[in-house]
Amino acid sequence: MAVFKTLFQQQMLKSNIIIPWISQSFSHKDRELDLTLNALKNTLLIYSKALKRTPNYFVQGPIVKPVFRKYN
């Protein structure tokens, strides 16, 4: 669901992590990995609350649209 993708990206951005998906690279050092891991822990806490309640309650702003759509 796009609402959960939006929630994930929103929460990661609140921790200054711009990440639409998780992909490690050898250029990432311990500092970057630690920052990402901490942001992910915080994001998953909100995500679990959204699963119990409703994700729309936690999303601020418009829901992201899929990249590949039949009609724009």
C-alpha positions as CSV (number, residue, x, y, z in Angstrom):
1,M,0.0,0.0,0.0
2,A,1.2,3.4,-0.9
3,V,0.2,4.8,2.5
4,F,2.7,2.5,4.3
5,K,5.4,3.5,1.8
6,T,4.7,7.1,2.5
7,L,4.8,6.5,6.2
8,F,8.1,4.7,6.0
9,Q,9.7,7.5,3.9
10,Q,8.2,10.2,6.1
11,Q,9.6,8.7,9.3
12,M,13.0,8.1,7.9
13,L,13.1,11.7,6.7
14,K,12.4,12.9,10.2
15,S,15.7,11.2,11.1
16,N,17.5,12.9,8.2
17,I,17.6,9.6,6.2
18,I,16.5,9.9,2.6
19,I,15.8,6.3,1.7
20,P,12.9,5.0,-0.4
21,W,14.3,1.4,0.2
22,I,17.1,-0.2,2.1
23,S,20.3,-0.9,0.2
24,Q,23.7,-1.2,1.7
25,S,26.9,-0.2,0.0
26,F,30.5,-0.7,0.8
27,S,30.9,3.1,0.8
28,H,28.7,3.2,4.0
29,K,30.8,3.2,7.1
30,D,29.8,2.4,10.7
31,R,28.5,5.9,11.3
32,E,26.1,5.8,8.4
33,L,24.9,2.3,9.3
34,D,24.3,3.3,12.9
35,L,22.3,6.4,11.9
36,T,20.2,4.4,9.5
37,L,19.6,1.6,12.1
38,N,18.5,4.1,14.7
39,A,16.2,5.8,12.2
40,L,14.8,2.4,11.2
41,K,14.1,1.5,14.8
42,N,12.2,4.7,15.4
43,T,10.3,4.3,12.1
44,L,9.3,0.7,12.9
45,L,7.9,1.9,16.3
46,I,5.6,4.2,14.5
47,Y,4.9,1.6,11.8
48,S,3.7,-0.9,14.4
49,K,1.4,1.7,15.9
50,A,0.0,2.4,12.4
51,L,-0.7,-1.3,11.9
52,K,-2.7,-1.4,15.1
53,R,-4.6,1.9,14.4
54,T,-4.5,3.2,10.9
55,P,-1.6,4.5,8.8
56,N,-3.5,7.6,7.7
57,Y,-3.5,8.9,11.2
58,F,0.4,9.1,11.2
59,V,0.9,10.3,7.6
60,Q,1.5,14.0,7.2
61,G,0.9,15.3,3.7
62,P,0.0,13.6,0.4
63,I,0.4,9.9,-0.2
64,V,3.2,9.0,-2.7
65,K,2.0,7.7,-6.1
66,P,3.4,4.6,-7.7
67,V,6.1,5.3,-10.3
68,F,4.6,3.0,-12.9
69,R,0.9,3.8,-13.5
70,K,-1.4,2.9,-16.3
71,Y,-2.6,6.5,-16.6
72,N,-1.0,9.6,-15.1
